[in-house]
Amino acid sequence: NTVFVNGELIDRDKAKVDIEDRGYQFGDGIYEVIRVYDGNTFTMKEHMERLYQSAEKMKLSIPYGEEDFTSKLLHLINVNGVKDGIVYLQVTRGVSARQHHFPSGDVVGSVVAYTKDFPVPAHQMEQGVTAKLVEDIRWLRCDIKSLNLLGNLLAKQEAASEGHFEAILHRGDTVTEGSSSNAFMVKDGIIYTHPVTNLILNGITRRVIEDLCRKNGISFQEETFSVSELMTADEVFIASTTSEVMPVVKIDGQEIGEGTPGAVTKRLQSLFNERKGKEAR
Ligand code: PLP
């Protein structure tokens, strides 16, 4: 398995991280996870644009331009012959003696990328998964896809240790998103999801869903909703690059709707599949 480290393609076993890399010491960096379906990337442009937006928001300089970086990643995908999988990439603020403030301008960011086989979680997508409600204790810049994921990890662990697929986060009474996904509820045929603010990550899958809704006459409202609205919704689903449109059939042990994947969720899954077939490139 070949990985990309600072401009070079090397064997996974040869890849090393400097102990004073700011990504390693502070989580001072950003990342993306991009889907590969049947050897083609899906929504890569959107992911790359978000990467550069995250970089700008934290005043991080990515050593390559967007087009150059994109072709490097496509090359890596080819070299590894990825069929159904992901490419993970991260950029940190580079290596320098530990200090909180940014290093001088001549320190170049560290860039790594690798691919991984990742089949679509078909069984869970068909049966639905369970989730646990967890208080959202993260910082106030969740719009940045930062390596600092401790709040997300603690939430996911709390859910996973009880056998749940995802933690659905709420700030006080307001549902924000999943620990590694966006969260949606369906009530009376209308899909609701948290508006794009600093409190959530503007998911690429979320944007695909919004577009699918718009083009297929499904009502899509970017509006906050409460924990009790979530619990009494007709349907709940989460969405991410790796989980696509994932039905949530039980939250905190309580069935949502009929306790099975709902009609709107299933329709979105099939629209999403169609889009994948058309747009993976
Ligand atoms: N929200 C959070 C906190 C995430 O970590 C992720 C993805 O990992 C998402 C939302 C979904 O984003 P995307 O659809 O771009 O994968």
Residues whose N, C-alpha, C, O or C-beta is under 5 A from the ligand:
A	BS01	PLP	E177 G178 S179 S180 S181 N182 L201 N202 G203 I204 T205 R206 A239 S240 T241
